[in-house]
Structures are given as C-alpha cells and as structure tokens.
Amino acid sequence: MIKFLPILMLSGCSLMIGSFDPIEYSYVNRIRTQAQLVDCSKLNVYIMYTQTLELKNYSQYLPDNDQEIALVNDLYKLVDGLHKIDNPSSLLQSKDEYN
C-alpha cells in the first residue's frame, strides 16, 4: 500500500491544477484506479508502468504543460522503479530514459 501512496496523491494534485486536458486526466484516473487495487502482482505493476509511460509520452507534447510534465515525470520514475523491482533485466536500459 505504501508503495502506491504517491500515485494516489497525484489525482489529488490534479484537482488543484485545472489545466489537465480530458485525455491526460483519463490517464491519471486509470493509473489511480490501478493503484487503488493495492495489487503488487507483476501484471498490475506492468499495467501501471505501461499506463504511466503512455501518460508521459502524451503529456510531453501538450503546449503550456510544464507543471504537469514535471508531475508525470516524477510519477513515471516511481512506477518505473516498481517495474524494475519486478523485472531486473529492465535495469540494463539506458539511464537517460527520463529525459
């Protein structure tokens, strides 16, 4: 449960930031819902990882979205860390993937 706390908090942050577009908010809602399942199985972590990667890729191209991009990048780093715990071979990937 503690591992998923920052993910749950992201949706609270999104309520304070009125500039999320509907697609971006949909991604956040899906990730939050997945985290609320409190299921740390490899499958669930992988689903959150792919959803967070989708959100990161989508958000980076929205204009005037710097605050949200920073939040999404932090979320991605957190979920990517969980994913790497379950998939040690992914630790071999390039270290500049967060840029």
TIMI-2910 file (N, C-alpha, C, CB; in pm, 1 decimal, decimal comma, always signed):
<rs>
+----------+----------+----------+----------+----------+----------+----------+----------+----------+----------+----------+----------+------+
!      n_x !      n_y !      n_z !     ca_x !     ca_y !     ca_z !      c_x !      c_y !      c_z !     cb_x !     cb_y !     cb_z ! resn !
+----------+----------+----------+----------+----------+----------+----------+----------+----------+----------+----------+----------+------+
!    +82,7 !   -119,9 !     +0,0 !     +0,0 !     +0,0 !     +0,0 !    +86,7 !   +125,7 !     +0,0 !    -93,9 !     +0,1 !   +121,2 !  Met !
!   +192,1 !   +126,6 !    +80,7 !   +275,7 !   +246,0 !    +91,1 !   +342,3 !   +276,8 !    -42,8 !   +382,2 !   +227,8 !   +200,8 !  Ile !
!   +376,6 !   +173,0 !   -120,1 !   +441,3 !   +196,0 !   -249,2 !   +351,0 !   +275,9 !   -342,6 !   +479,2 !    +62,7 !   -314,2 !  Lys !
!   +221,3 !   +264,2 !   -327,5 !   +128,7 !   +327,9 !   -419,7 !    +76,8 !   +463,1 !   -370,4 !    +13,2 !   +236,4 !   -445,0 !  Phe !
!   +117,3 !   +506,0 !   -252,0 !    +68,1 !   +631,8 !   -196,5 !    +94,0 !   +751,6 !   -287,2 !   +131,4 !   +656,2 !    -62,5 !  Leu !
!   +216,3 !   +770,1 !   -341,6 !   +236,7 !   +885,8 !   -430,8 !   +147,2 !   +882,5 !   -554,2 !   +381,5 !   +892,3 !   -474,6 !  Pro !
!   +116,1 !   +764,7 !   -603,6 !    +28,3 !   +754,8 !   -719,5 !   -111,5 !   +800,6 !   -682,0 !    +25,2 !   +610,8 !   -774,1 !  Ile !
!   -157,1 !   +759,9 !   -564,0 !   -289,6 !   +802,1 !   -519,1 !   -294,3 !   +953,2 !   -499,8 !   -327,5 !   +730,8 !   -388,6 !  Leu !
!   -183,0 !  +1010,3 !   -455,2 !   -179,5 !  +1154,1 !   -430,4 !   -180,7 !  +1233,8 !   -560,1 !    -56,7 !  +1190,1 !   -348,7 !  Met !
!   -134,6 !  +1177,3 !   -670,1 !   -131,6 !  +1250,7 !   -796,3 !   -270,3 !  +1298,3 !   -836,3 !    -72,7 !  +1164,1 !   -906,5 !  Leu !
!   -370,9 !  +1215,1 !   -814,8 !   -505,2 !  +1257,6 !   -853,4 !   -551,1 !  +1376,2 !   -769,9 !   -604,2 !  +1141,9 !   -839,0 !  Ser !
!   -509,0 !  +1382,3 !   -643,4 !   -541,3 !  +1498,5 !   -560,7 !   -474,8 !  +1623,2 !   -613,9 !   -499,5 !  +1475,0 !   -416,4 !  Gly !
!   -352,1 !  +1608,8 !   -660,7 !   -281,0 !  +1722,8 !   -719,7 !   -351,6 !  +1768,9 !   -846,9 !   -133,9 !  +1685,5 !   -750,4 !  Cys !
!   -402,5 !  +1674,0 !   -922,6 !   -464,3 !  +1710,8 !  -1049,7 !   -590,1 !  +1794,2 !  -1027,8 !   -497,7 !  +1585,6 !  -1130,6 !  Ser !
!   -654,0 !  +1777,9 !   -913,2 !   -772,3 !  +1859,4 !   -884,7 !   -733,5 !  +2004,7 !   -860,1 !   -848,1 !  +1803,7 !   -763,2 !  Leu !
!   -611,9 !  +2027,1 !   -810,7 !   -565,8 !  +2163,5 !   -785,7 !   -515,3 !  +2228,7 !   -913,4 !   -455,9 !  +2164,0 !   -679,9 !  Met !
!   -478,1 !  +2150,4 !  -1011,0 !   -424,6 !  +2203,4 !  -1136,1 !   -534,5 !  +2192,9 !  -1241,1 !   -294,6 !  +2126,4 !  -1181,1 !  Ile !
!   -592,0 !  +2301,7 !  -1278,9 !   -705,0 !  +2299,5 !  -1369,5 !   -668,9 !  +2283,4 !  -1515,9 !   -782,2 !  +2422,5 !  -1352,9 !  Gly !
!   -542,2 !  +2267,5 !  -1547,2 !   -503,0 !  +2264,8 !  -1687,7 !   -488,2 !  +2123,6 !  -1744,7 !   -374,2 !  +2338,8 !  -1704,7 !  Ser !
!   -523,5 !  +2020,3 !  -1670,9 !   -520,8 !  +1884,6 !  -1727,4 !   -625,2 !  +1877,6 !  -1837,1 !   -547,3 !  +1775,3 !  -1617,5 !  Phe !
!   -588,4 !  +1824,4 !  -1949,1 !   -688,7 !  +1806,8 !  -2053,0 !   -760,2 !  +1673,4 !  -2028,6 !   -623,8 !  +1811,4 !  -2195,7 !  Asp !
!   -873,2 !  +1649,2 !  -2092,5 !   -952,7 !  +1529,4 !  -2064,0 !   -877,3 !  +1397,8 !  -2086,6 !  -1076,2 !  +1530,4 !  -2149,1 !  Pro !
!   -794,4 !  +1391,9 !  -2188,6 !   -720,5 !  +1268,2 !  -2215,0 !   -615,9 !  +1246,6 !  -2106,3 !   -653,4 !  +1272,6 !  -2354,8 !  Ile !
!   -546,9 !  +1353,6 !  -2070,3 !   -446,1 !  +1345,3 !  -1965,5 !   -511,7 !  +1302,6 !  -1833,9 !   -373,1 !  +1481,0 !  -1948,8 !  Glu !
!   -625,0 !  +1362,3 !  -1804,4 !   -695,4 !  +1327,1 !  -1680,6 !   -743,0 !  +1182,0 !  -1684,7 !   -815,3 !  +1421,6 !  -1658,0 !  Tyr !
!   -782,6 !  +1132,3 !  -1800,1 !   -823,9 !   +993,3 !  -1814,2 !   -708,1 !   +899,5 !  -1780,8 !   -875,1 !   +966,6 !  -1956,5 !  Ser !
!   -588,6 !   +931,5 !  -1830,7 !   -470,4 !   +851,3 !  -1797,6 !   -447,6 !   +849,5 !  -1646,3 !   -345,4 !   +906,6 !  -1870,0 !  Tyr !
!   -452,3 !   +967,2 !  -1585,2 !   -429,6 !   +977,2 !  -1440,3 !   -533,8 !   +895,3 !  -1364,9 !   -434,0 !  +1125,3 !  -1394,0 !  Val !
!   -658,0 !   +903,1 !  -1408,0 !   -763,8 !   +828,3 !  -1341,8 !   -741,3 !   +677,2 !  -1354,2 !   -899,7 !   +866,4 !  -1400,5 !  Asn !
!   -698,4 !   +631,0 !  -1471,2 !   -672,1 !   +487,3 !  -1490,1 !   -557,2 !   +440,9 !  -1401,3 !   -639,7 !   +457,0 !  -1638,0 !  Arg !
!   -452,0 !   +521,3 !  -1391,7 !   -338,0 !   +485,9 !  -1307,5 !   -380,1 !   +484,6 !  -1160,2 !   -220,6 !   +585,0 !  -1329,9 !  Ile !
!   -456,4 !   +584,4 !  -1120,8 !   -504,3 !   +591,1 !   -982,0 !   -591,0 !   +470,7 !   -948,9 !   -583,3 !   +720,9 !   -958,0 !  Arg !
!   -681,2 !   +434,9 !  -1038,6 !   -768,7 !   +319,4 !  -1017,2 !   -686,3 !   +192,5 !  -1004,1 !   -870,0 !   +305,5 !  -1132,4 !  Thr !
!   -586,5 !   +176,6 !  -1089,0 !   -499,5 !    +58,8 !  -1082,4 !   -426,8 !    +54,4 !   -948,6 !   -397,8 !    +59,3 !  -1198,8 !  Gln !
!   -380,6 !   +169,6 !   -900,9 !   -309,0 !   +175,5 !   -773,0 !   -401,9 !   +143,9 !   -655,9 !   -245,7 !   +313,8 !   -753,8 !  Ala !
!   -528,1 !   +182,9 !   -666,0 !   -623,2 !   +158,1 !   -557,6 !   -655,0 !    +10,6 !   -541,0 !   -750,8 !   +234,7 !   -582,1 !  Gln !
!   -623,0 !    -69,3 !   -640,3 !   -642,6 !   -213,9 !   -627,3 !   -546,1 !   -273,6 !   -525,4 !   -624,5 !   -282,7 !   -763,1 !  Leu !
!   -440,7 !   -201,8 !   -493,2 !   -338,6 !   -243,9 !   -397,1 !   -294,8 !   -387,1 !   -426,9 !   -391,8 !   -232,6 !   -251,9 !  Val !
!   -267,0 !   -410,4 !   -552,6 !   -224,6 !   -540,6 !   -600,5 !    -83,8 !   -522,9 !   -658,5 !   -325,5 !   -599,2 !   -707,5 !  Asp !
!    +15,1 !   -576,5 !   -589,0 !   +153,8 !   -558,8 !   -631,5 !   +202,7 !   -674,0 !   -718,9 !   +243,6 !   -545,2 !   -510,2 !  Cys !
!   +109,4 !   -742,6 !   -783,2 !   +149,9 !   -851,4 !   -872,0 !   +226,3 !   -794,0 !   -990,6 !    +26,7 !   -932,6 !   -920,3 !  Ser !
!   +304,9 !   -879,5 !  -1054,7 !   +381,4 !   -834,4 !  -1171,6 !   +290,4 !   -777,7 !  -1279,4 !   +463,9 !   -949,5 !  -1228,9 !  Lys !
!   +176,7 !   -841,0 !  -1299,8 !    +84,6 !   -793,8 !  -1402,9 !    +33,6 !   -653,8 !  -1372,2 !    -32,7 !   -889,9 !  -1417,0 !  Leu !
!     -8,6 !   -630,4 !  -1248,2 !    -61,8 !   -499,7 !  -1211,5 !    +45,5 !   -391,4 !  -1221,0 !   -119,7 !   -504,1 !  -1070,3 !  Asn !
!   +165,8 !   -421,7 !  -1175,9 !   +274,8 !   -324,7 !  -1185,6 !   +305,5 !   -295,7 !  -1332,7 !   +401,6 !   -377,1 !  -1112,6 !  Val !
!   +303,6 !   -399,4 !  -1415,5 !   +328,3 !   -380,0 !  -1558,5 !   +219,7 !   -292,2 !  -1621,8 !   +335,0 !   -516,2 !  -1630,5 !  Tyr !
!    +94,5 !   -314,3 !  -1583,5 !    -15,6 !   -232,2 !  -1636,0 !     +4,8 !    -85,9 !  -1596,7 !   -152,8 !   -283,6 !  -1583,4 !  Ile !
!    +38,5 !    -61,6 !  -1468,8 !    +62,2 !    +76,5 !  -1425,2 !   +182,4 !   +136,2 !  -1497,5 !    +83,9 !    +82,1 !  -1272,9 !  Met !
!   +284,5 !    +54,3 !  -1519,7 !   +403,8 !   +102,2 !  -1591,2 !   +367,3 !   +146,3 !  -1733,2 !   +512,5 !     -8,4 !  -1595,9 !  Tyr !
!   +293,1 !    +63,6 !  -1804,3 !   +257,6 !    +99,7 !  -1942,1 !   +163,7 !   +220,2 !  -1945,5 !   +192,2 !    -19,6 !  -2013,4 !  Thr !
!    +70,0 !   +227,3 !  -1851,0 !    -20,9 !   +342,0 !  -1846,7 !    +55,4 !   +470,2 !  -1816,4 !   -130,7 !   +319,9 !  -1741,8 !  Gln !
!   +150,8 !   +462,3 !  -1724,3 !   +229,9 !   +580,0 !  -1688,4 !   +320,3 !   +622,6 !  -1803,9 !   +314,0 !   +551,7 !  -1563,1 !  Thr !
!   +375,4 !   +526,4 !  -1875,1 !   +457,5 !   +557,5 !  -1992,4 !   +372,2 !   +624,1 !  -2101,0 !   +524,6 !   +429,0 !  -2047,6 !  Leu !
!   +250,0 !   +575,0 !  -2120,5 !   +158,4 !   +639,3 !  -2215,6 !   +131,0 !   +782,9 !  -2175,5 !    +26,5 !   +561,6 !  -2224,9 !  Glu !
!   +103,1 !   +805,8 !  -2046,1 !    +76,0 !   +940,5 !  -1996,8 !   +198,2 !  +1030,2 !  -2017,5 !    +36,7 !   +936,6 !  -1847,5 !  Leu !
!   +316,5 !   +979,3 !  -1987,2 !   +440,1 !  +1056,4 !  -2005,4 !   +457,7 !  +1094,6 !  -2152,1 !   +562,7 !   +975,8 !  -1955,9 !  Lys !
!   +440,0 !   +998,1 !  -2240,5 !   +456,8 !  +1025,5 !  -2383,2 !   +351,8 !  +1123,3 !  -2434,8 !   +450,0 !   +895,8 !  -2462,6 !  Asn !
!   +229,5 !  +1112,5 !  -2388,2 !   +122,6 !  +1202,1 !  -2432,5 !   +145,0 !  +1343,8 !  -2378,9 !    -14,8 !  +1148,9 !  -2386,6 !  Tyr !
!   +175,9 !  +1355,4 !  -2251,6 !   +184,7 !  +1486,1 !  -2185,5 !   +298,1 !  +1572,3 !  -2237,1 !   +200,8 !  +1467,5 !  -2038,1 !  Ser !
!   +405,5 !  +1510,4 !  -2280,1 !   +522,5 !  +1589,3 !  -2317,6 !   +500,0 !  +1677,2 !  -2439,7 !   +638,0 !  +1498,4 !  -2343,1 !  Gln !
!   +396,6 !  +1650,7 !  -2516,5 !   +372,5 !  +1728,4 !  -2637,9 !   +258,8 !  +1829,6 !  -2625,0 !   +342,8 !  +1635,7 !  -2751,1 !  Tyr !
!   +199,6 !  +1840,0 !  -2506,4 !    +93,6 !  +1939,0 !  -2486,5 !   +155,9 !  +2075,3 !  -2459,8 !     +0,0 !  +1897,7 !  -2369,5 !  Leu !
!   +104,7 !  +2180,2 !  -2522,5 !   +161,2 !  +2314,0 !  -2501,1 !   +128,4 !  +2365,8 !  -2360,4 !   +107,8 !  +2412,3 !  -2607,7 !  Pro !
!   +217,7 !  +2447,6 !  -2306,8 !   +198,6 !  +2509,5 !  -2174,2 !   +165,6 !  +2404,5 !  -2068,7 !    +86,5 !  +2615,2 !  -2179,4 !  Asp !
!   +242,4 !  +2299,2 !  -2063,3 !   +211,5 !  +2186,2 !  -1976,6 !   +329,1 !  +2151,8 !  -1884,4 !   +173,6 !  +2064,6 !  -2060,8 !  Asn !
!   +412,9 !  +2249,9 !  -1855,4 !   +535,7 !  +2223,9 !  -1780,6 !   +511,3 !  +2164,6 !  -1641,8 !   +613,9 !  +2351,1 !  -1767,0 !  Asp !
!   +412,3 !  +2217,2 !  -1568,2 !   +383,8 !  +2165,5 !  -1434,3 !   +340,8 !  +2019,0 !  -1439,7 !   +275,0 !  +2249,7 !  -1366,7 !  Gln !
!   +251,8 !  +1989,7 !  -1530,7 !   +201,8 !  +1853,4 !  -1542,5 !   +311,5 !  +1758,1 !  -1589,1 !    +83,7 !  +1848,6 !  -1638,8 !  Glu !
!   +396,4 !  +1804,7 !  -1679,8 !   +507,2 !  +1721,1 !  -1727,3 !   +598,9 !  +1685,5 !  -1610,7 !   +587,1 !  +1793,4 !  -1839,0 !  Ile !
!   +626,2 !  +1781,5 !  -1524,1 !   +710,6 !  +1754,1 !  -1407,1 !   +644,9 !  +1649,3 !  -1316,0 !   +737,2 !  +1884,7 !  -1328,0 !  Ala !
!   +514,7 !  +1662,7 !  -1290,8 !   +443,2 !  +1564,2 !  -1208,4 !   +444,8 !  +1426,5 !  -1273,7 !   +298,1 !  +1609,3 !  -1184,5 !  Leu !
!   +419,3 !  +1423,2 !  -1402,7 !   +414,5 !  +1296,3 !  -1474,5 !   +552,3 !  +1230,4 !  -1475,6 !   +363,9 !  +1317,5 !  -1618,6 !  Val !
!   +658,2 !  +1308,6 !  -1495,0 !   +792,8 !  +1251,9 !  -1493,2 !   +825,5 !  +1192,2 !  -1356,8 !   +896,1 !  +1358,6 !  -1530,0 !  Asn !
!   +785,7 !  +1260,6 !  -1249,0 !   +806,8 !  +1206,4 !  -1114,5 !   +728,4 !  +1076,7 !  -1095,0 !   +765,7 !  +1309,7 !  -1008,0 !  Asp !
!   +604,7 !  +1075,8 !  -1141,1 !   +522,6 !   +955,3 !  -1130,7 !   +585,1 !   +842,0 !  -1211,2 !   +378,8 !   +982,8 !  -1179,3 !  Leu !
!   +630,8 !   +872,9 !  -1330,8 !   +692,6 !   +770,6 !  -1415,5 !   +815,8 !   +711,1 !  -1347,3 !   +731,0 !   +830,0 !  -1552,4 !  Tyr !
!   +898,4 !   +794,8 !  -1288,2 !  +1017,9 !   +745,3 !  -1219,2 !   +979,3 !   +650,4 !  -1105,5 !  +1101,3 !   +863,4 !  -1164,2 !  Lys !
!   +874,5 !   +684,1 !  -1031,8 !   +829,0 !   +599,9 !   -921,9 !   +779,0 !   +464,9 !   -972,8 !   +718,8 !   +670,5 !   -843,1 !  Leu !
!   +691,7 !   +467,0 !  -1071,3 !   +634,9 !   +343,0 !  -1124,8 !   +741,8 !   +262,9 !  -1198,1 !   +517,0 !   +373,4 !  -1219,3 !  Val !
!   +833,7 !   +330,3 !  -1267,0 !   +943,3 !   +261,6 !  -1333,5 !  +1029,8 !   +188,9 !  -1230,6 !  +1028,2 !   +361,2 !  -1415,1 !  Asp !
!  +1049,3 !   +249,7 !  -1114,0 !  +1124,0 !   +183,1 !  -1006,7 !  +1055,2 !    +56,1 !   -961,7 !  +1141,7 !   +276,6 !   -888,1 !  Gly !
!   +923,0 !    +62,4 !   -946,2 !   +847,2 !    -58,4 !   -910,0 !   +860,7 !   -164,4 !  -1018,7 !   +698,1 !    -24,4 !   -887,1 !  Leu !
!   +852,2 !   -121,3 !  -1142,5 !   +862,9 !   -213,1 !  -1255,5 !  +1000,3 !   -280,4 !  -1258,1 !   +837,7 !   -138,4 !  -1387,6 !  His !
!  +1105,4 !   -206,2 !  -1227,9 !  +1240,2 !   -262,1 !  -1229,5 !  +1262,5 !   -361,0 !  -1115,8 !  +1342,7 !   -150,8 !  -1221,6 !  Lys !
!  +1190,7 !   -344,4 !  -1005,1 !  +1198,7 !   -441,7 !   -895,4 !  +1146,8 !   -576,6 !   -944,8 !  +1116,9 !   -393,2 !   -770,5 !  Ile !
!  +1036,6 !   -573,4 !  -1018,6 !   +976,7 !   -696,2 !  -1070,3 !  +1047,0 !   -748,7 !  -1194,1 !   +831,8 !   -673,1 !  -1101,3 !  Asp !
!  +1120,1 !   -662,6 !  -1263,7 !  +1185,7 !   -700,8 !  -1389,4 !  +1330,4 !   -652,9 !  -1387,6 !  +1110,1 !   -641,7 !  -1512,3 !  Asn !
!  +1417,5 !   -721,6 !  -1315,0 !  +1556,2 !   -675,5 !  -1302,8 !  +1627,3 !   -656,8 !  -1436,0 !  +1633,6 !   -772,0 !  -1219,7 !  Pro !
!  +1587,8 !   -728,0 !  -1540,0 !  +1653,7 !   -711,1 !  -1670,1 !  +1630,2 !   -572,3 !  -1727,4 !  +1604,3 !   -816,3 !  -1768,6 !  Ser !
!  +1523,8 !   -503,9 !  -1684,1 !  +1497,9 !   -369,1 !  -1733,5 !  +1597,4 !   -268,1 !  -1676,1 !  +1355,4 !   -327,1 !  -1699,2 !  Ser !
!  +1675,1 !   -307,9 !  -1576,0 !  +1777,8 !   -218,9 !  -1521,4 !  +1890,0 !   -193,9 !  -1621,6 !  +1835,5 !   -277,4 !  -1393,1 !  Leu !
!  +1897,5 !   -276,3 !  -1724,4 !  +2002,1 !   -262,3 !  -1824,8 !  +1972,1 !   -152,6 !  -1926,0 !  +2021,8 !   -393,0 !  -1896,5 !  Leu !
!  +1852,9 !    -95,0 !  -1921,1 !  +1815,2 !     +9,0 !  -2015,5 !  +1896,6 !   +135,6 !  -1990,5 !  +1664,9 !    +38,8 !  -2005,4 !  Gln !
!  +1897,9 !   +223,0 !  -2088,4 !  +1972,5 !   +348,5 !  -2080,7 !  +1926,3 !   +432,4 !  -1961,6 !  +1956,6 !   +428,2 !  -2210,9 !  Ser !
!  +2021,4 !   +499,3 !  -1897,7 !  +1988,7 !   +581,7 !  -1782,9 !  +1926,4 !   +715,5 !  -1822,3 !  +2112,3 !   +605,4 !  -1700,9 !  Lys !
!  +1933,8 !   +754,2 !  -1947,9 !  +1878,7 !   +883,8 !  -1989,6 !  +1734,5 !   +870,1 !  -2039,0 !  +1966,0 !   +945,5 !  -2100,0 !  Asp !
!  +1665,9 !   +763,8 !  -2004,3 !  +1527,9 !   +745,6 !  -2047,9 !  +1433,0 !   +844,7 !  -1981,3 !  +1482,8 !   +604,1 !  -2018,9 !  Glu !
!  +1474,2 !   +909,3 !  -1874,6 !  +1386,6 !  +1002,9 !  -1803,8 !  +1387,7 !  +1141,0 !  -1865,6 !  +1427,0 !  +1012,6 !  -1659,2 !  Tyr !
!  +1471,2 !  +1164,5 !  -1961,1 !  +1481,7 !  +1297,9 !  -2022,8 !  +1379,3 !  +1317,2 !  -2129,5 !  +1619,0 !  +1319,8 !  -2080,8 !  Asn !
+----------+----------+----------+----------+----------+----------+----------+----------+----------+----------+----------+----------+------+
</rs>
